[in-house]
Amino acid sequence: MRLANSLTALRLLLVLPFAIVMARGDERSAVFALAVWVVALITDFLDGPIARRAGTVTALSGTFDHTTDFLFVTSGLFAGALRRVFPWILPILITVAFSQYVIDSYLVHRQVKLRGSKLGRYNGMFYFVPTCMDILIRLGWRFLRPALTLLVWLLVVSTLVSMGQRLMFRMSTEQLPSRPPEK
């Protein structure tokens, strides 16, 4: 296995432990959650540049990376929603948006790799932030609570906008049935 894919695989192995420690509300779990989150973030920042430098970027490795990020982020957000830290709508919307992303890329457009968008890319990066903010709040940084609430609702809105953009792009590129020439 290539180094970049090994880093992504490590992040994938962190999904379940992250969900477990995010589901607990105590400070001890928060310390472990922060350590897991930092390792996940480091592996996410390193896997792409390593793959590009080694010339090992493939459509499959890109899908593996995006899917692992999706699983990591949503596991933490769903666990936080169980504790009522995040509204359920955020992890649900991310799940629907990721499904739309995959279906649009592979089934609708018959691409060999995921078809990204600029807003989707930024959303993907910012989806990591609420879980970190929750962890920091549990560690005593309570002043972050209003910023967390604002960020979560901004992500809800930006996810809806991103999904709408993908849908509108899809509708604007569909081939309309041609009419027979008028006599």
N, C-alpha and C positions, 0 to 999 in steps of 0.2 A: 504494500500500500504506500502510495506517495505521501510525503510529509504533510502537504496541505490537506489531503483527505484524512490523514491521521489526526490532525488538529480538529477537523470538523467532527470526526468520529468521537473524539474526547468530549466535545461539546454535546454531542448526542447522548453520551453516557451520563452527562450531568443533568439531563432533563428531569428524570424521576427524583433524584436527591433534591434538586432545586424546588420541585413542586412540593415535596414533603416539608422542607424547611420553610417554604413560603406559606404553607397552610397553618403552621404554628405561629402563634403571636408573641412568643417569649423572646427575651433579649439574647439568650444563648443561641437559639435557632437563627436569630438575625445575624449574629457574627458568622455562623457557618454559611448562611445564605449570601452574605456579602463576599466571602471567600469564593464561593461557587460562581457568583455573578462576575467577579473580577476575572477568574480563569476563563469563563465563557467569553467575556468581552475581549480578552487578549487573544484567544484562539480565533475569534471572529475577525479581528484586525489583522492577524498574521496570515491566515490561510490563503487569502486572495493574492497578496503580494508575493508570497512564496510560490504559489502555483504559476503566476505570471512570469516570475524570474526563472523558474525551472522549465517553463514551456509546457506545463502539464494541465493547462486549463482545457476542460472539456464541457460539453453541454451537461453531461451527467454529473460532473463534479459541481457545477453551478447549481443544479437542481438539488443536489445533496446538501449544499451549503444553505440555500434558501429554505429548504424544508426543515433542516435542523434549527435554524434561527426561529422559524415559525413555531416549532414544537417547544423550544426553550422559552420563548417569550409568552406564548399562550399558556404553558403549564404554570408559569409564575403568576400570570394575571388571573387565570381561573382559580388558583389556590388563594390568591388575595381576595377574589370575589367571594369565595367561601367564608372568608373572615370579614366580609363587608367593607373592605378597604377600597375596592374598585367596584364600579357598577358593572353588572353582568353584561351590559351591552358592549363594552369594549372588547373583551375576549371573543364574544360571539361575532361581532363585526369583523374582527381580524380573521377569524376562521372563515367567514363567508367571503371576505376580500381575497384571502389566499386561495380559496377554492375557485373563485372567479378568475384569478390570475392563472392558475394551472389549466383550467378548462379553456379559457380564452387562448392561451398559448399553444397547448398541445392538441386539443380537440377541434376548436373552431378554426384557428389559423394554421393548423398542421405544421407548427414550427418544431425544430429539433431542440430548441432551447427556450427558456422562459422569456416572454416579451415584457420587459419592464417599462416603467414610466418614471419620470423624475419625481413626482409626488409620492409614488409608491416606494421609491428608494428612500426618500427622506422619512416617510412613515416607518419603514422597516428599521431605520436607525433609531428613531425616537421611541419605538415600541419597547426598547430595552430600558428606557429611563424611569417609567413609573415604578417598576419593581425595585430599582435601586433607591428611589426616593422613599418608598415604603420601608425598606430595610433601614435606611438612615433615620427615619422618623422613629422606628422601633428602638434605635440605638440612642435616642435622646434628641435628635434634631427636629423637634416638634414644629419649629418655625417653618418647615418645608410643607406642612399640611395644606395651606391654601394654594401654594404653587402646584402641588400634586393634583389637587382637585381641578385647577385650571388646565393643567397639561392633559389630564385624562379626557376632559370634555373637548379640548382642542383636537386631540387624537381621534375622538369619536367623529367630530365634524370632518376632519381631513380624510379620514378613512371613507366616510360617505361620499365626499367629493371625488376621491380617487376612484371609487367604484363607479360613480356616475360618469366620470371621464372615460373610463374603459368601456362602459356600456354605450355612451354616445359615440365614441370612436368606432365601436363595432357597428352601430347602426348606420353611421355615415359611410362606412366602407362596404356595406352589403350591396351586392348587385341586385338592382331592381329588375323584375322581369321586363323584357323588352316588349314593346307594343308592336303589333304588325303595322306596316305603313298604311296610312289612310289613303283611300282611293279618291 
